[in-house]
Amino acid sequence: MTVQLFIGLYSEGTTDFRFLESIVERTFWDVGMDCNTTIEIFVHQIKINKTGLDFTEQLLAAAKKGTDDFGISVLCVHTDSDATKDTLAFAKINNAIKTLHAQGDDFCKLVTAIVPIQMIESWMLADKELLKSEIGTEKTDNDLGISRTPESIADPKTVIENAIKIAREELPKRRRRELTIGELYSPIGSKISIESLSRLSSFQKFKTAITDTFKQLNYL
């Protein structure tokens, strides 16, 4: 028997969604191969008006909208750790979940957290060969300043932006089209392998959270 799983994705920004949509779908599918039934995965972006809302209120609004608009059973919530550890980010999410569980049945209450170390851009650095291919350069990791392990970089977004600048300098002026990091989120998110991402501790936690989600749904 095949079941359909509707997943809401609530992220910090539009670029985050462009990067995460394919990753969330493929990771749920990857983990779901061990489930006791065949699962079709559908991911929907949850957009809310964040104005004046703290994190807990945003999560509640996303859980309600996801249920009303898409009939979601799972809400994936992304927030960057903005630190070398994810303790505070998970505490923020867990506190919000406690409030969510006190709400009525018209809220999706099954939450799967996505918490990259520092920023989501650290996940973009999980496959540096793919990143260099998308930038269009054959320079080395050292040349581009991306040789460190992704989760050890305090500001991976700036590191990628600097790598783009360095890579474009090698091109003749007539071919030096301006490239921005904003153009990389969607293609890298679609192409990066689960295997590459699985080298990161934060992504491993995401996969474990998906396993727990499937168990709560009685699919594992």
C-alpha angles and dihedrals in degrees: 000000000000121000128193119229117198112201127190118212117204113183138171096251147356094265090052090055092049089054098041104041097080093036093054092047094047095044093051088048092048094050091039092063087082093054123112092243138036111266129201111207123214121179122197127188112234113214121188137166102260095186110133094355125125120215095271092050090049092052091049091049091049092048091051096044092046090054095044098044105032109012091238122189095191131039116203109203121196124199127155118237091224085203142068089263131045098216097109094043093053091045088055092050094045092050089052091049091055089057091044092055089058091061129092130272093271090077124082103237102182106094127185114194127220110194116167117195108256098340141349087254089074086071089054087060093055089093107036094176089058091047091052091047091053091047090048103236140124094200117127126257088252092051090053096042095241101111096110122092108272099241093051092062113098095202109023093167092061091044090056092046090052091048089055091052092049092047094050093051090072093062125089112257092249089059098037100109113176111256123191131197088242089072092057103057098078100042095043092045090052096045106035112106126238087230092060093046091048089070088072119085093219092054091049087056089052091053090048089051090053090052089052089048092054089049091053088051089050092240092120 
